[in-house]
Amino acid sequence: MLDEDIRNDEYVGRFEKPKTSAAEFDPQPTTLLSPHLHFGSLSVRKLWWDVQVVLEKRSDKNKPNAPIPTNLPGQLHFREMYFAAQAALGHKFSQTYGNPIAVVHRLALTIEPVQSARRGQTGRQDLHGGFTKGTELLLTMEGRAHGVSWD
């Protein structure tokens, strides 16, 4: 995948993140490289230097390149900026538990709040309309309800 993209000098040279849309499917809206960079199956340095070679060749041929910070090197700078900023937290920057910046809401569910939610008797009338059906669906499908807490 990466080799194909790198060989496509027009794609590498003209790529601009703000001009892509997450709603697009074909062509793909992003490089799809984020998980590979994050989990280490692709070297950030390899990508950086491969892109630099393409951009230099385009410049030598007087072909236009997208500007920093929206081009591929700019996006890599942006990524590294966040890793550097998070590094002050130590190895826990990529975790939720034990991370002093992240807020963890522990929700101890007993059977009674779950039953109350299913019956629409939580004391929150403003939530009951979609709450009972939506929560029932989430509880049935996943065994948990996202972003829901019972007081």
Secondary structure, 3 states (H helix, E strand, C coil): CHHHHHHCHHHHHHCCHHHCCCCCCCCCCCCCCHHHHHHCCCCHHHHHHHHHHHHHHHHHCCCCCCCCCCCHHHHHHHHHHHHHHHHHHHHHHHCCCCCCCCCCCCCCCCHHHHHHHHHCCCCCCCCHHHHHHHHHHHHHHHCCCCCCCCC
